[in-house]
Amino acid sequence: VLPVKGARGNLGHEDAVALAQSSPVMSYRSRNKKDRRFGRTSGPSFSASPSIWAVGAVFSAVGLIAIILLWFFLSLDGDSSSSSSAAMDQMLINRIPVSFHGEKGGSSLSTKAATTTAVRRQGKKQPLIMLMVLVPEWPMRKNRDRQLASELVRIYSNKVSLLRFVVSAKDYQRGSGSEETPEELDPYVMPVQTRTGHYNTWDLSWRGWKKAAELHLNSAEGFVMMHLSSLVVTTNLAAFLSYLDPEKPYFMGHVRGLNTWNSEGILYNDKAAYMLNKRALRLLYFRLTAIREDVDGSGGGEYVCQNAPGEFEEKRIAACLKDVGVIPMETRDKEGRQRFILSRPRNRDEFKNCSPYPLSFGQIYNVQDYQTMEYYTLKQPYMDAHIGIEAPTGVAFRISGQAHLSMDEHGDNPNLDKKTGAWLHSTAAPKCLKNSFQRCPCTVRLPKGLEGGDVSSGMCTDGGSLGDGESCLVSCAGGRSASKATCNDGVLVFPPLKCEIQDQQICTVPQLPPHTIYSKKPGDYVASKEKLTVTCEKGFRLTGGKEQQSFACFQGELSLGSGCQRCGKWTIKVKGARYQLKGWDKIKFNGAKTDNFEVNGVTTGSKEDPVKNCQEFGHPEQLLLQEKLSQTTVLALSCSNQEIFVDEAVFDETDNAWCS
C-alpha cells in the first residue's frame, strides 16, 4: 500500500494499513475534511438510514478490493537485484545506530535551531531548492529518457526555484534542433564545457556543480544533483532543510562506502539523488576551481578529486567535499529508517524500513511510476510536511558498533592518510577560508564564450581580482550588451547569459590506434564539421560490430571513441520482469569486445521501430536490445508491457569467421 496523505503529510506504514482495513471514505474524512485529492470539500454525512449504511459498505468493499489489486500489481513489477558489493554496503549501514544531538564529533544544530522548533513551524518561509538532472547523453536517443525528462519539467517547473538538465555543451550544440530533443526542455538545459562528450559523468558532474555556483549560488538554499530515474520530494526536502543551520555546510543523501572504508576512508552519498546546502556548495566551488584541467588523472583511482575521464561521480565529489571538511550528514530518522530511498515502493513491506516523510526515490523507469509517486508524495503543501517531519539532528554520519570499521572523532579512518579538510588547511587553499569571520575576494575566471563587457570601465578582466560585493561587466564574445557579475564571498556569480560559440577550429588527425585505419594521415588537418572516416583491419571491428564509421570535427576535437577492437560473437541473455519468451536466453550478436548492451524503448510506429505493431495492443513503445554506445539494434524483444533487463553477456573472440 502506498503512503496515504493526511492532514500532516504522508502517514506511516501502520496508519496506512489501519486505513486500508477500514472505510476509506469515513477514515479519510475524519483526518482531512477538505480532501482535494478526492475532489470534494467534506465527506458525506452518515445517519442510521439502512440505505446509507449499505452505500457505505459498498464503498468500503470497493476501496478494499482496489487497494488489494494495487498492491498485487505493484508487487509484480520488480527490479533487477543490486550488486553484491552494494548489498553488503547497505547491510553494514543498517547495523549502524543513528547519531543524535551532542554526540562526540557531531556538528549538531545551533542552540537556536534546536530550541525554537515550535516557532519555526508557524510562518516559516520555504527554503528554495535547485534541481540539477545529470544527462550523460544528449540528444537523448532513448524515447523513455525523453518522456521522463518532459515529465520532470511538468512536475518540477513550478515547484522549485530552478530546474536544470546538466549536459555537455558539445553534445548540446551538435544536437541543436534535433528531433530527439523535445522543445519544452530547451529553457531548462545547462550546458557545461566538458573535455569529452557523453557518458563521461564525472567530467559532467563536477563542471555542473561549478557552473551552478557561478550562475545560481544566490538562487537557492539547497542544491540537488539527481539522475533521470529519480524523484525528489521537494516539499519534504525543503522542510528538512529548514531545520538546519544555514551557516554550516551539509552534504545529504543515502550514505554508501562502508564496504571500502578500510581501503579508501571516504563515505559518499548514492548518485541517485544527493543535496548540498549553499554553504557546502561554496566550499566545493573553491576546491573545484583548483582542479588542474591540463592534468589527466586517469590512473588516480575512484576516490580522488581531480580531472579524469569516466564515471564514479558520487565517489569523486565526496572526495572533493572531504578535502574542504564536508562529510556526509546523518539523514536517517531516529529509528534508523532511510529518507533518501534508492528504489520506488512496490508493496507495503517496502515501507517498513523507510521514513514516513521520504526525501527521494530511485529506480523510476516510466512515466506512470513518476505520476504515481507524484500523486502520493508531491501533492501536500509545504507547511504540512514542515509540521509533520521529524527534525534532523544535523550531525555527521558516524560509524559505531562495527569493530572492524574504525573511525576517529573527525570522521576519518585512523589507519589511512585521508584526512577531512586536508586541502582546506594546505597552502593551495585561499587564506580567507581558514578564517570563518573573513569574507573572500574573487579571482575573475571567464568561462568559455564570455568576455569583459564592451564599456570603458568596470570590465571583468580574466585573471583580475574583485573584493567581496564588488561587480564588473561581462558579455557574450562579440556582444554589445553587458551584464553584471558580482563577487559573493569568493564566488564570482555570473549573469545567466546563453552565448553561441562560433566554431571555426580545425582538427588534427591523431596517431593511429592499433588495428585502425584513418582516411587521412596522422598530422593532417580536418576542417570544422568535415568528417574523418575510420575503418578496421581484418579480425577487428568498431563499437557495435561496425566495419566503418565517420566522425566530424567539432570545436577542434575528433571524438573517435575506443577505436577498433577484437571482433567475435556475443551470447546475450535478457530477462523479463513478468514473462520470458523463447530465445531470450541465447541471443547471438556479431560485435566488438568492448560492446555493452541495454534494453531501450522506441516509440511504436516510428522509424526506429522495426516491428510497428505495438499500437495494436495499446502499448506506446517497442522494446529493443541494443548496443549502448552505437545504438545498434540486436533484437526486437516485445512491447512495453513489462521491464526487460540484460542478465548476462558473454563474448567469444574465437568465433570470428564473420570478420576475418
C-alpha positions as CSV (number, residue, x, y, z in Angstrom):
1,V,0.0,0.0,0.0
2,L,1.4,3.4,-1.0
3,P,1.6,6.0,1.8
4,V,-1.7,7.8,2.5
5,K,-1.6,11.6,2.6
6,G,-3.3,13.0,5.6
7,A,-3.5,16.5,7.2
8,R,0.1,16.2,8.2
9,G,1.6,14.7,5.1
10,N,2.3,11.1,4.3
11,L,1.1,8.7,7.0
12,G,3.3,6.0,8.3
13,H,3.0,2.3,7.5
14,E,0.8,1.4,10.4
15,D,-1.6,4.2,9.8
16,A,-1.8,3.3,6.1
17,V,-2.6,-0.3,7.0
18,A,-5.2,0.8,9.5
19,L,-6.9,3.0,6.9
20,A,-6.8,0.2,4.3
21,Q,-8.7,-2.1,6.8
22,S,-11.5,0.4,7.4
23,S,-13.8,2.5,5.3
24,P,-11.6,4.8,3.2
25,V,-14.4,7.4,3.0
26,M,-15.0,7.8,6.7
27,S,-11.4,7.4,7.8
28,Y,-10.1,10.0,5.4
29,R,-12.9,12.4,6.3
30,S,-12.1,12.2,9.9
31,R,-8.5,13.2,9.2
32,N,-9.0,15.8,6.5
33,K,-12.4,17.4,5.8
34,K,-11.0,19.4,2.8
35,D,-10.0,16.5,0.6
36,R,-8.7,17.9,-2.7
37,R,-7.5,14.6,-3.8
38,F,-10.9,13.0,-3.9
39,G,-12.5,16.2,-5.4
40,R,-14.8,17.2,-2.5
41,T,-14.8,19.7,0.4
42,S,-16.3,17.4,3.0
43,G,-17.3,13.8,3.4
44,P,-20.9,12.5,3.2
45,S,-23.0,12.6,6.4
46,F,-23.9,9.2,7.7
47,S,-27.1,8.5,9.6
48,A,-28.9,5.5,10.8
49,S,-30.6,5.0,7.4
50,P,-30.1,1.4,6.2
51,S,-29.7,2.6,2.6
52,I,-26.9,5.0,3.5
53,W,-25.1,2.3,5.6
54,A,-25.5,-0.1,2.6
55,V,-23.9,2.5,0.3
56,G,-21.0,3.0,2.8
57,A,-20.5,-0.8,3.0
58,V,-20.3,-0.9,-0.8
59,F,-17.7,1.9,-0.9
60,S,-15.7,0.2,1.8
61,A,-15.7,-3.1,-0.1
62,V,-14.8,-1.5,-3.4
63,G,-12.0,0.5,-1.8
64,L,-10.5,-2.5,-0.1
65,I,-10.6,-4.6,-3.3
66,A,-8.9,-1.7,-5.2
67,I,-6.1,-1.5,-2.6
68,I,-5.5,-5.2,-2.7
69,L,-5.3,-5.2,-6.5
70,L,-2.9,-2.2,-6.4
71,W,-0.7,-4.0,-4.0
72,F,-0.8,-7.1,-6.2
73,F,0.2,-5.4,-9.4
74,L,2.9,-3.3,-7.8
75,S,4.4,-6.3,-6.2
76,L,4.7,-8.0,-9.6
77,D,6.8,-5.1,-11.1
78,G,10.2,-5.9,-9.8
79,D,13.7,-4.6,-10.5
80,S,16.9,-6.3,-11.1
81,S,18.9,-7.0,-7.9
82,S,21.8,-4.8,-7.0
83,S,25.4,-5.9,-6.9
84,S,26.7,-8.0,-4.0
85,S,29.0,-5.0,-3.1
86,A,26.1,-2.6,-2.8
87,A,24.1,-5.2,-0.8
88,M,26.9,-5.7,1.6
89,D,27.3,-1.9,1.9
90,Q,23.6,-1.5,2.7
91,M,23.7,-4.3,5.3
92,L,26.5,-2.6,7.1
93,I,24.7,0.8,7.0
94,N,21.5,-0.8,8.5
95,R,23.5,-2.1,11.5
96,I,24.9,1.3,12.5
97,P,22.8,3.2,15.0
98,V,21.7,6.8,14.3
99,S,23.7,9.7,15.8
100,F,21.8,12.3,17.9
101,H,22.5,15.8,19.3
102,G,25.6,16.2,21.5
103,E,27.4,13.0,20.4
104,K,31.2,13.4,20.3
105,G,32.4,14.5,16.9
106,G,28.9,15.6,15.7
107,S,28.4,19.0,14.2
108,S,25.0,19.4,15.8
109,L,22.4,22.1,15.2
110,S,22.8,25.5,16.7
111,T,21.1,26.1,20.1
112,K,18.6,28.4,18.5
113,A,17.7,25.9,15.8
114,A,17.3,23.1,18.3
115,T,15.1,25.1,20.8
116,T,12.7,27.1,18.5
117,T,11.0,24.2,16.7
118,A,7.5,25.5,17.6
119,V,8.3,29.0,16.3
120,R,9.7,27.6,13.1
121,R,6.5,25.7,12.4
122,Q,4.5,28.9,12.2
123,G,5.1,31.2,9.2
124,K,8.3,29.6,8.2
125,K,9.5,30.6,4.8
126,Q,10.0,27.7,2.5
127,P,13.7,27.2,1.5
128,L,14.3,27.4,-2.2
129,I,15.6,24.2,-4.0
130,M,17.5,23.9,-7.2
131,L,17.3,20.6,-9.1
132,M,20.1,19.5,-11.4
133,V,19.5,16.4,-13.5
134,L,22.6,14.8,-14.9
135,V,22.1,13.8,-18.5
136,P,25.1,11.9,-19.8
137,E,23.7,11.6,-23.4
138,W,22.4,14.5,-25.4
139,P,20.4,14.5,-27.5
140,M,18.5,11.7,-25.7
141,R,18.2,8.9,-28.1
142,K,16.1,6.8,-25.8
143,N,12.4,7.5,-26.1
144,R,12.0,6.6,-22.4
145,D,14.5,9.3,-21.4
146,R,12.8,12.0,-23.4
147,Q,9.5,11.1,-21.8
148,L,11.0,11.1,-18.3
149,A,12.7,14.5,-18.9
150,S,9.4,16.0,-20.1
151,E,7.7,14.6,-17.1
152,L,10.3,16.2,-14.8
153,V,9.6,19.6,-16.4
154,R,5.9,19.2,-15.8
155,I,6.3,18.1,-12.2
156,Y,9.0,20.5,-11.0
157,S,8.9,23.6,-13.2
158,N,6.6,25.3,-10.6
159,K,7.8,23.5,-7.5
160,V,11.5,24.5,-7.4
161,S,13.4,27.8,-7.9
162,L,15.4,26.3,-10.7
163,L,15.4,23.1,-12.8
164,R,18.4,22.4,-15.0
165,F,19.4,19.5,-17.1
166,V,23.2,19.3,-17.0
167,V,24.5,18.3,-20.5
168,S,27.8,18.5,-22.4
169,A,28.0,21.8,-24.3
170,K,29.5,20.0,-27.3
171,D,26.7,17.4,-27.4
172,Y,24.1,20.2,-26.9
173,Q,25.4,22.2,-29.8
174,R,25.7,19.2,-32.0
175,G,22.1,18.2,-31.2
176,S,20.6,21.7,-31.6
177,G,17.3,21.4,-33.4
178,S,17.4,17.6,-33.3
179,E,14.1,15.7,-33.4
180,E,15.3,13.7,-30.4
181,T,15.2,16.8,-28.2
182,P,11.8,17.9,-27.1
183,E,11.4,21.7,-27.5
184,E,10.0,22.2,-24.0
185,L,13.4,21.1,-22.5
186,D,15.5,23.8,-24.1
187,P,14.8,26.6,-21.5
188,Y,15.9,24.1,-18.7
189,V,19.2,23.0,-20.3
190,M,22.5,24.0,-18.6
191,P,25.3,23.1,-21.0
192,V,28.8,22.8,-19.4
193,Q,32.1,22.8,-21.2
194,T,33.4,19.3,-20.9
195,R,36.6,17.8,-22.4
196,T,34.8,14.9,-23.9
197,G,31.2,14.1,-25.0
198,H,28.6,11.9,-23.4
199,Y,29.0,9.1,-20.8
200,N,31.8,11.0,-19.0
201,T,29.6,11.5,-16.0
202,W,32.4,12.7,-13.6
203,D,33.5,15.4,-16.0
204,L,29.9,16.5,-16.5
205,S,29.2,16.4,-12.7
206,W,32.0,18.5,-11.3
207,R,31.7,21.1,-14.0
208,G,27.9,21.1,-13.5
209,W,28.4,21.9,-9.7
210,K,31.0,24.6,-10.6
211,K,28.6,26.3,-13.1
212,A,25.7,26.0,-10.6
213,A,27.8,28.0,-8.1
214,E,28.9,30.6,-10.7
215,L,25.3,31.2,-12.0
216,H,22.9,30.3,-9.3
217,L,24.6,30.4,-5.8
218,N,22.1,33.1,-4.7
219,S,19.0,31.4,-6.2
220,A,18.5,28.6,-3.7
221,E,19.4,27.3,-0.3
222,G,19.5,23.6,-1.3
223,F,21.1,22.2,-4.5
224,V,20.2,18.7,-5.6
225,M,22.1,16.5,-8.2
226,M,19.9,13.6,-9.4
227,H,19.5,11.2,-12.3
228,L,16.6,10.9,-14.7
229,S,15.3,7.7,-12.9
230,S,15.0,9.5,-9.5
231,L,12.2,11.6,-7.9
232,V,12.8,14.2,-5.2
233,V,10.0,15.1,-2.7
234,T,10.7,18.8,-2.8
235,T,8.2,19.8,0.0
236,N,9.7,17.3,2.4
237,L,13.2,18.2,1.4
238,A,12.5,21.9,1.9
239,A,11.0,21.2,5.4
240,F,14.0,19.0,6.2
241,L,16.5,21.8,5.2
242,S,14.6,24.5,7.1
243,Y,15.7,23.0,10.4
244,L,19.5,23.1,9.6
245,D,21.8,26.0,10.4
246,P,22.5,27.8,7.1
247,E,25.9,28.9,8.3
248,K,27.2,25.3,8.4
249,P,27.9,23.0,5.4
250,Y,25.8,19.9,4.8
251,F,26.1,17.0,2.4
252,M,22.9,15.0,2.4
253,G,21.9,11.7,0.7
254,H,21.9,7.9,1.1
255,V,25.3,7.1,2.7
256,R,27.4,4.4,1.0
257,G,31.1,3.4,1.1
258,L,31.3,1.2,4.3
259,N,32.5,-1.8,2.3
260,T,35.5,0.2,1.1
261,W,36.0,2.2,4.3
262,N,39.2,0.3,5.4
263,S,40.8,0.8,1.9
264,E,39.6,4.2,0.9
265,G,38.4,6.0,4.1
266,I,35.7,8.0,2.2
267,L,32.0,7.8,2.7
268,Y,29.8,9.1,-0.1
269,N,26.2,9.5,-1.0
270,D,24.5,7.5,-3.7
271,K,24.3,9.2,-7.1
272,A,20.6,8.6,-7.5
273,A,20.0,11.9,-5.6
274,Y,22.0,13.9,-3.1
275,M,21.9,17.5,-1.9
276,L,24.3,20.3,-0.8
277,N,23.3,23.4,1.1
278,K,24.6,26.8,-0.1
279,R,27.5,26.8,2.4
280,A,28.7,23.4,1.2
281,L,28.4,24.4,-2.4
282,R,30.5,27.5,-1.8
283,L,33.3,25.4,-0.2
284,L,33.1,22.9,-3.0
285,Y,33.4,25.7,-5.6
286,F,36.8,26.7,-4.2
287,R,38.0,23.1,-4.4
288,L,36.7,22.6,-8.0
289,T,38.4,25.8,-9.2
290,A,41.7,24.3,-8.0
291,I,41.4,21.2,-10.2
292,R,44.0,21.3,-12.9
293,E,42.4,20.8,-16.3
294,D,45.7,20.2,-18.1
295,V,46.3,17.1,-16.0
296,D,44.6,13.8,-16.9
297,G,44.1,11.9,-13.7
298,S,43.0,8.6,-15.4
299,G,45.1,6.5,-13.1
300,G,44.3,8.3,-9.9
301,G,41.5,6.0,-8.8
302,E,37.9,6.4,-8.0
303,Y,38.2,8.4,-4.7
304,V,40.4,11.3,-5.9
305,C,39.3,14.9,-6.5
306,Q,41.0,15.6,-9.9
307,N,40.2,15.9,-13.6
308,A,39.7,12.4,-15.0
309,P,37.5,10.6,-17.6
310,G,34.8,8.1,-16.8
311,E,32.2,7.6,-14.1
312,F,32.4,7.4,-10.3
313,E,31.0,10.9,-9.9
314,E,29.5,10.2,-6.5
315,K,32.8,8.9,-5.1
316,R,34.9,11.7,-6.5
317,I,32.6,14.5,-5.5
318,A,32.7,13.1,-1.9
319,A,36.5,13.2,-2.1
320,C,36.4,16.9,-3.1
321,L,34.0,17.7,-0.3
322,K,36.1,15.8,2.2
323,D,39.1,17.9,1.1
324,V,37.2,21.0,2.3
325,G,36.0,19.4,5.5
326,V,32.5,18.4,4.5
327,I,31.4,14.7,5.0
328,P,28.0,13.1,4.7
329,M,25.4,14.0,7.2
330,E,23.2,11.5,9.1
331,T,19.9,11.7,7.2
332,R,18.1,8.6,8.7
333,D,15.3,9.2,11.2
334,K,15.6,8.3,14.9
335,E,14.5,4.7,14.1
336,G,17.3,4.3,11.5
337,R,14.9,4.4,8.5
338,Q,16.2,5.8,5.3
339,R,14.9,9.1,3.9
340,F,16.8,9.0,0.6
341,I,15.4,5.8,-0.8
342,L,17.2,4.0,-3.7
343,S,14.1,2.3,-5.2
344,R,10.5,3.0,-5.8
345,P,7.9,1.5,-3.4
346,R,6.2,-1.6,-4.9
347,N,4.3,-3.0,-1.9
348,R,3.6,-2.3,1.7
349,D,6.5,-4.3,3.1
350,E,9.0,-2.0,1.4
351,F,7.8,0.9,3.6
352,K,8.8,-0.8,6.8
353,N,12.4,0.4,6.5
354,C,11.5,3.8,5.1
355,S,10.9,7.1,6.9
356,P,7.2,8.3,6.7
357,Y,8.4,11.6,5.2
358,P,10.8,10.4,2.4
359,L,13.1,12.8,0.6
360,S,13.8,11.0,-2.6
361,F,13.2,7.7,-4.6
362,G,15.1,5.9,-7.3
363,Q,14.7,3.3,-10.0
364,I,11.7,5.0,-11.6
365,Y,11.7,3.9,-15.2
366,N,8.5,5.1,-16.8
367,V,6.0,8.0,-16.8
368,Q,3.3,6.0,-15.0
369,D,5.7,5.5,-12.0
370,Y,6.5,9.2,-11.9
371,Q,2.8,10.1,-11.9
372,T,2.0,7.6,-9.2
373,M,4.8,8.8,-7.0
374,E,3.9,12.5,-7.6
375,Y,0.3,11.7,-6.6
376,Y,1.3,10.2,-3.3
377,T,4.2,12.5,-2.3
378,L,4.1,15.9,-4.0
379,K,0.5,17.0,-3.6
380,Q,0.8,18.1,0.1
381,P,1.5,21.7,0.9
382,Y,4.9,22.7,2.4
383,M,3.5,23.5,5.9
384,D,2.0,20.0,6.3
385,A,5.4,18.5,5.7
386,H,7.1,21.1,7.9
387,I,4.8,20.3,10.8
388,G,5.0,16.6,10.5
389,I,8.5,15.8,9.5
390,E,11.0,14.7,12.2
391,A,13.6,17.5,12.6
392,P,17.1,16.3,11.5
393,T,19.9,16.2,14.0
394,G,22.4,18.0,11.8
395,V,25.3,15.7,12.9
396,A,27.7,14.0,10.6
397,F,27.3,10.3,9.8
398,R,29.3,8.2,12.3
399,I,30.3,4.6,12.2
400,S,29.7,2.9,15.5
401,G,29.0,-0.6,16.7
402,Q,31.3,-2.1,14.0
403,A,34.6,-3.2,15.5
404,H,36.2,-3.8,12.1
405,L,35.4,-0.3,10.8
406,S,37.3,2.2,12.9
407,M,36.5,6.0,12.8
408,D,38.1,8.8,14.9
409,E,36.4,11.9,16.2
410,H,37.0,13.8,13.0
411,G,35.2,11.2,10.9
412,D,38.4,9.7,9.4
413,N,39.8,6.2,9.3
414,P,42.8,6.5,11.6
415,N,44.7,3.8,9.6
416,L,44.6,5.9,6.4
417,D,46.2,9.2,5.4
418,K,43.0,10.7,4.0
419,K,42.1,13.5,6.5
420,T,38.9,15.6,6.5
421,G,39.8,19.2,5.4
422,A,43.3,18.4,4.2
423,W,43.1,20.7,1.2
424,L,41.4,23.4,3.2
425,H,44.4,23.6,5.5
426,S,47.0,23.4,2.8
427,T,48.8,26.3,1.0
428,A,46.7,25.7,-2.1
429,A,43.5,26.9,-0.4
430,P,42.8,30.7,-0.2
431,K,43.8,32.1,3.2
432,C,40.4,33.6,3.7
433,L,38.9,30.1,4.1
434,K,40.9,29.5,7.2
435,N,39.2,32.4,9.0
436,S,35.5,31.9,9.4
437,F,35.0,35.6,10.0
438,Q,36.8,36.8,6.9
439,R,35.0,37.3,3.6
440,C,36.8,36.1,0.5
441,P,37.7,38.2,-2.6
442,C,37.1,36.7,-6.1
443,T,39.5,35.9,-8.9
444,V,38.0,36.5,-12.3
445,R,37.9,33.4,-14.4
446,L,35.8,34.0,-17.5
447,P,34.0,30.9,-18.8
448,K,34.4,30.0,-22.5
449,G,32.2,32.3,-24.6
450,L,32.3,35.3,-22.2
451,E,34.5,38.4,-22.4
452,G,34.7,41.6,-20.5
453,G,31.8,44.0,-21.2
454,D,32.4,46.5,-24.1
455,V,32.4,49.5,-21.8
456,S,35.2,51.9,-21.0
457,S,35.4,51.0,-17.3
458,G,34.3,48.3,-15.0
459,M,35.1,45.4,-17.3
460,C,35.9,41.9,-16.0
461,T,39.5,41.1,-16.8
462,D,40.4,37.5,-16.9
463,G,42.8,36.8,-14.0
464,G,41.9,40.1,-12.2
465,S,40.5,40.4,-8.7
466,L,37.4,41.7,-7.1
467,G,36.6,42.4,-3.5
468,D,33.6,40.8,-1.8
469,G,30.4,42.6,-3.0
470,E,32.2,44.3,-6.0
471,S,30.9,43.9,-9.5
472,C,32.2,44.0,-13.1
473,L,30.6,43.7,-16.5
474,V,30.7,40.7,-18.9
475,S,29.0,39.9,-22.2
476,C,29.0,37.2,-24.8
477,A,32.1,37.2,-27.0
478,G,31.5,39.8,-29.7
479,G,28.3,41.0,-28.0
480,R,27.5,44.7,-27.2
481,S,25.1,44.5,-24.2
482,A,27.0,43.9,-21.0
483,S,25.6,42.3,-17.7
484,K,26.8,42.5,-14.2
485,A,28.9,39.8,-12.4
486,T,29.1,40.1,-8.6
487,C,31.6,38.7,-6.1
488,N,29.8,36.8,-3.4
489,D,32.3,35.8,-0.7
490,G,34.8,34.3,-3.1
491,V,32.4,33.1,-5.8
492,L,32.0,35.3,-8.8
493,V,28.4,34.9,-9.7
494,F,27.8,35.5,-13.5
495,P,24.6,36.5,-15.2
496,P,22.9,33.6,-16.9
497,L,23.9,34.5,-20.5
498,K,23.5,31.9,-23.3
499,C,26.3,32.5,-25.7
500,E,26.8,30.8,-29.0
501,I,30.3,29.8,-29.8
502,Q,31.5,30.3,-33.4
503,D,33.1,27.0,-34.3
504,Q,35.9,27.7,-36.9
505,Q,38.5,25.5,-35.2
506,I,40.3,22.8,-37.3
507,C,41.2,19.3,-36.0
508,T,44.4,17.4,-36.3
509,V,44.4,13.7,-37.1
510,P,45.8,11.9,-34.1
511,Q,48.2,8.9,-34.1
512,L,46.7,5.6,-35.2
513,P,45.4,3.2,-32.5
514,P,46.3,-0.4,-33.1
515,H,44.4,-2.2,-35.9
516,T,42.7,1.1,-37.0
517,I,42.9,2.9,-40.4
518,Y,42.1,6.6,-41.0
519,S,41.1,8.2,-44.3
520,K,43.8,10.8,-43.6
521,K,47.4,10.5,-42.4
522,P,48.2,11.4,-38.7
523,G,49.1,15.1,-38.5
524,D,46.8,16.1,-41.4
525,Y,44.1,18.7,-40.8
526,V,40.4,18.2,-40.8
527,A,38.2,21.3,-41.3
528,S,35.4,22.2,-38.9
529,K,32.4,19.9,-39.5
530,E,34.4,17.8,-42.0
531,K,34.4,14.1,-41.4
532,L,37.2,11.6,-40.8
533,T,36.4,8.0,-41.9
534,V,37.7,5.2,-39.7
535,T,37.9,1.5,-40.8
536,C,39.4,-1.6,-39.1
537,E,41.8,-4.3,-40.1
538,K,40.6,-7.9,-40.5
539,G,39.6,-9.5,-37.3
540,F,38.7,-6.2,-35.7
541,R,35.6,-4.0,-35.6
542,L,34.3,-0.7,-34.2
543,T,31.7,-0.4,-31.4
544,G,28.5,-2.3,-32.4
545,G,30.3,-4.6,-34.8
546,K,30.7,-1.8,-37.4
547,E,33.4,-2.1,-40.0
548,Q,33.4,1.6,-40.9
549,Q,32.3,4.9,-39.3
550,S,32.7,8.6,-39.9
551,F,33.5,11.2,-37.2
552,A,33.1,15.0,-37.6
553,C,35.5,17.7,-36.4
554,F,33.7,19.8,-33.8
555,Q,35.3,22.7,-31.8
556,G,38.8,21.5,-32.6
557,E,38.3,17.9,-31.5
558,L,37.6,14.5,-33.0
559,S,35.7,12.2,-30.7
560,L,36.9,8.9,-32.2
561,G,35.7,6.5,-29.4
562,S,37.7,3.5,-28.4
563,G,38.9,2.6,-31.9
564,C,39.0,-0.9,-33.4
565,Q,38.7,-3.9,-31.0
566,R,38.9,-7.7,-31.4
567,C,35.7,-9.0,-33.0
568,G,33.8,-12.1,-32.1
569,K,30.4,-13.5,-31.2
570,W,28.3,-12.3,-28.2
571,T,25.8,-14.5,-26.4
572,I,23.3,-12.3,-24.5
573,K,20.6,-13.3,-22.0
574,V,17.8,-11.0,-21.3
575,K,15.1,-11.4,-18.6
576,G,11.6,-10.1,-18.4
577,A,10.1,-8.9,-15.1
578,R,6.8,-10.8,-15.8
579,Y,7.3,-13.3,-18.6
580,Q,10.1,-14.8,-20.8
581,L,9.9,-15.6,-24.5
582,K,11.7,-18.4,-26.3
583,G,15.2,-17.5,-27.4
584,W,15.8,-14.7,-24.9
585,D,18.4,-16.8,-23.0
586,K,20.7,-17.2,-26.1
587,I,20.7,-14.1,-28.3
588,K,23.6,-14.1,-30.7
589,F,25.3,-10.9,-32.0
590,N,28.4,-10.2,-34.1
591,G,30.2,-7.4,-32.3
592,A,33.4,-6.0,-30.8
593,K,35.0,-7.0,-27.5
594,T,34.2,-3.7,-25.8
595,D,30.5,-3.6,-26.6
596,N,27.9,-3.0,-23.9
597,F,24.2,-3.9,-24.1
598,E,21.0,-2.4,-22.8
599,V,17.2,-2.6,-23.4
600,N,15.9,0.6,-24.9
601,G,12.3,1.7,-25.7
602,V,11.4,3.4,-29.0
603,T,8.1,5.0,-30.0
604,T,5.9,2.4,-31.6
605,G,5.4,3.1,-35.3
606,S,8.5,5.4,-35.5
607,K,11.3,4.9,-38.0
608,E,13.4,3.3,-35.2
609,D,10.7,0.7,-34.6
610,P,11.4,-2.4,-36.8
611,V,8.1,-4.1,-35.8
612,K,5.5,-1.4,-35.8
613,N,2.6,-3.4,-34.2
614,C,2.6,-2.4,-30.5
615,Q,-0.1,0.2,-31.1
616,E,-2.5,-2.7,-31.9
617,F,-2.1,-3.8,-28.3
618,G,-2.3,-0.3,-26.7
619,H,1.4,0.0,-25.8
620,P,3.4,3.2,-26.6
621,E,6.8,1.6,-27.0
622,Q,8.7,-1.3,-28.7
623,L,11.5,-2.6,-26.5
624,L,14.8,-3.3,-28.3
625,L,18.0,-4.9,-27.2
626,Q,20.8,-2.5,-28.4
627,E,24.5,-1.9,-28.1
628,K,24.8,1.0,-25.8
629,L,27.2,3.5,-27.4
630,S,26.4,2.9,-31.1
631,Q,22.7,2.2,-30.5
632,T,23.0,-0.8,-32.9
633,T,19.8,-2.9,-32.7
634,V,20.5,-6.5,-31.8
635,L,16.9,-7.8,-31.5
636,A,13.3,-6.5,-31.2
637,L,12.0,-8.0,-27.9
638,S,8.4,-7.1,-27.1
639,C,6.1,-4.3,-26.4
640,S,6.4,-2.2,-23.3
641,N,4.1,-4.1,-21.0
642,Q,6.9,-5.2,-18.7
643,E,10.5,-4.3,-17.9
644,I,13.3,-6.3,-19.5
645,F,16.9,-6.1,-18.5
646,V,20.2,-7.7,-19.6
647,D,21.0,-10.5,-17.3
648,E,24.3,-11.8,-18.9
649,A,26.5,-11.2,-21.9
650,V,29.4,-13.5,-22.8
651,F,32.0,-12.8,-25.6
652,D,33.7,-15.5,-27.6
653,E,36.6,-14.0,-29.7
654,T,37.3,-17.4,-31.3
655,D,34.0,-17.2,-33.2
656,N,35.2,-14.6,-35.6
657,A,35.0,-16.1,-39.1
658,W,32.4,-13.4,-40.0
659,C,35.0,-10.6,-39.6
660,S,38.3,-12.3,-40.6
